[in-house]
Amino acid sequence: MEAELMNLKILLPFRIFSETKNVTRIVIETSEGSYGFLPQRLDCVAALVPGILTYETENGGIRYLAIDEGVLIKAGMEVMASVRNAFDGKDLGKLHELIEKQFMNLDEKEKNVRSVMTKMESGFIQRLEKFSKE
């Protein structure tokens, strides 16, 4: 029966997050809505939005992954998702708390980066204006 089940691989930009064999079903979130994958589904590509990826294994029960945006590819029995960030968990409540903490930290870091980039850009423009006047 193993040949009839899917293999799910989750890739992050810097490492392989997880590899799971014997996956019986997968549910993802896209900009067009939720989609379910069974082993017999035709090959496809889907753009993922931040949300919960749910999968069920033959003997491990249901698992949840909080994922950032990315791309999912199904080719035969191989399903590969490449996402910017992911968190694993069995309990949706704890996973929700973890997501809030992580994304709040990311939002604050992004604000700091944008502030620094704005200062660098304005400094560059000022130096360029001085150079062009000389």
WOGIRA-V282674 format. One record per pair of residues at least 12 apart in sequence whose ideal C-beta (glycine too) atoms are under 7 Angstrom apart, sorted by the first residue. I is the first residue (numbers start at 1). GAP is how many residues later the second one is. D is the distance in Angstrom with one decimal. If there is no record, write none. Layout:
BEGIN
<<I,GAP,D> <I,GAP,D>>
END
This chain:
BEGIN
<<2,20,6.3> <4,35,5.5> <5,17,4.6> <5,18,6.0> <5,19,6.1> <5,34,5.8> <5,53,6.1> <5,72,6.9> <6,17,4.3> <6,20,7.0> <6,33,5.2> <6,71,5.1> <6,73,5.2> <7,14,5.2> <7,16,6.8> <7,70,6.0> <7,71,5.4> <7,72,6.9> <8,12,4.6> <8,15,4.8> <8,18,6.4> <8,47,5.8> <8,71,4.9> <9,71,4.8> <10,55,6.6> <10,71,5.2> <10,73,6.7> <10,76,5.7> <11,69,6.6> <11,70,6.9> <11,71,4.4> <12,71,6.7> <12,73,6.8> <12,74,6.4> <13,71,6.6> <17,69,4.9> <18,70,6.7> <20,35,6.9> <20,37,6.3> <22,35,5.3> <22,36,4.1> <23,32,5.3> <23,33,7.0> <23,34,5.6> <24,32,5.1> <24,33,6.6> <24,34,5.7> <25,12,6.6> <25,13,5.6> <25,30,6.8> <25,31,5.0> <26,29,4.6> <26,53,6.2> <27,27,4.4> <28,18,6.3> <28,20,6.0> <28,25,5.4> <28,44,5.8> <29,19,6.7> <29,20,5.4> <29,22,3.4> <29,23,6.7> <30,16,5.1> <30,17,5.8> <30,18,6.2> <30,19,6.1> <31,16,6.2> <31,18,5.4> <37,37,6.1> <37,42,6.5> <39,38,6.2> <41,33,6.5> <43,31,5.5> <43,32,5.1> <43,33,6.8> <44,30,5.3> <45,26,6.6> <45,28,5.2> <46,26,4.7> <47,24,6.1> <48,19,6.2> <48,21,5.9> <48,22,4.6> <48,23,6.4> <48,24,5.6> <48,33,6.5> <48,35,6.3> <49,20,5.7> <50,17,6.8> <50,18,5.2> <50,19,5.7> <51,16,6.7> <52,12,5.6> <52,14,5.9> <53,12,4.4> <53,14,5.1> <53,28,6.8> <63,27,6.6> <64,25,5.6> <64,26,6.9> <64,28,6.0> <64,31,5.7> <65,21,5.4> <65,22,6.9> <65,23,5.6> <66,20,6.7> <66,21,4.4> <66,29,5.5> <66,33,4.8> <67,16,4.5> <67,19,4.8> <68,15,5.3> <68,16,4.0> <68,17,4.2> <69,14,6.8> <69,15,6.1> <70,12,5.1> <70,13,3.2> <70,14,6.1> <87,12,6.4> <87,15,6.8>>
END
